[in-house]
Amino acid sequence: MAGVKIAKAKKEEMFFRKFFCDIRVLEYDKMAAEESNSIAAKLSAIGKKVNDMDILIAGIAIANGAEKVITRDEDFREIAKITDIKVVIY
C-alpha cells in the first residue's frame, strides 16, 4: 500500500482495500519469526545473501503451512534449496 499512498492513487487504494478484505492476510507472529530466523541462519551458513523481506515472507508462508510460493522473485530459489517449500517462478 505504500506505493499506492505515495502516488496518491485513490482508485488503486480502493481496489487494494477491498482486495485485502476479501482474502486472508497472514500475520508475522512468533512461529513465523522462528521460521524466518531459521531460514536466515541456514542461508548465512552457506554464504547466500537473500533480501530480508523475502526471508520474512517465506517464514510466514512456512509457519502457516504453505507448500508452495508462486513469485517472480528469483531469491526464492535460494530459499527453496534450504527449506521444504516449493517455488514456482513465473
N, C-alpha and C positions, 0 to 999 in steps of 0.2 A: 504493500500500500504506500510505501514511502515515495516511490517514483510517481505514482498517481497524484499524491498530495503535492509533491514538488511541482509537477506540471499543471496543477490546478485543473485536472481533467474531471469535471463533475460527472459526466456520463459514465466514464470508466469507473469512477469511485462507486457510483450507484450499482453498477454491474457487479463489482467485486464484493460489495457489502451483501448483496443478495446471494451471490455465489457462496460466500463463506457461511451464510445462514443455512444453506441447503446441504452442506457437506460436514462431515465430522473432521474437526481440526484436532490433530494430535498434540498433546502437551509435552513440553520438556520437563519431565519430572525426575525423581531420584533414579529410577531404573534407566531412563534414557541417558542421564548423566553418567551412570556407571558404564553403560554400553559405549557411549562416546569416548569416555576415558580409556576404555579397553582398546578401542579402535586406534585412538591417537598413540597409545603406548606401543601397539604392535607395528604401526606404520613407522614410528620413530626408531624402533629396534632394527628395522630393515632399511632405514635411511630414506624412506619415501616421504615427500612433503605433499600434503593434500590440503586444500582450502579448509579452514576450520569450520565454516558453515556447512560444508558437505559432510564433515565428520559428525556434526550435531544432527543433521538431517538423517544420516544413516543410523545414528544411535537411537533416535526417536522411532524410526521405522522398525528396527530390530526389536526394541523394547515393546513395541505394540504388535509383534508377531508377523510383520510383513515378510513375505518370502521373496519379493521382487521389487526393484525400483526401476522405473522407466524414466529415462532422462536423456538430455543432450550433453550432459556434463561428463567429460572423459575421466575426471578424478574418481568417479565411482568405480571405474575398472580396477583401480588400486585397492579400493575398499573391499571390493568383491573377492580379491585374492586372499584377504586375511579374515574374512567373515563367511558365514553361510548364506548371505543374501545374494540373490541373482540380480544381475544388472542387465537391462536392455537399453542399448544406446540407439536412439533414432536419429 
